């Protein structure tokens, strides 16, 4: 891969091959004898132990346990909502509507009387 320069922008692009930098760093790390342990257990991924990694021979420090999913401390209780008798609520609403109707009729009669007096 190469870098290009846009002459209208007045700056240049610098390209570095990151894989090459990574590879040289890894080779330098592996070339140092004090860091390298031939008997060490090497795992390809920190989260998953593959069968080929586990069968390398040096796996005494690993413990395999059965997975237990997280359990709730107690089951949530849903309160039962008790509704009133629907007929009673309909009767109550009907009474309120009739009272309001009577009040409105009374107010209309009062307004008519006031208009007639003038």
C-alpha positions, 0 to 999 in steps of 0.5 A: 500500500502506498500513501498519496499526497493531495497538493491542494491541502498543503500537507502530506500523508505518512504511511506506516505498515502496522502489520510490519511493526507488529511483526517485528515487535513480536519477533523481538519479544519471542527472541528474548530468552528470559520472557520465553518459557517453552513449558508454558501453557499457551492459549490462543484466545483468553476467553475460549479454551480450544481442545488443541490448547487444552491437550498441550499437556500443561494444564494443571492450573486450569479448572473446568467447572460447570456453568451455572446461569445467574438465578434470581433471588426470588420470583417477582410477585405481580400484584393482582389488580382487583377491579370494581364491579363494572355494573356499579361503575357504570351506574355511578357514571350514569348518576353523575351524568344525570346530575350534570344534565340537571345542573346544566338545565337549571343554569340554562333556565336561569340564563333565559330568565335573565335575558327575558328580564332585560 
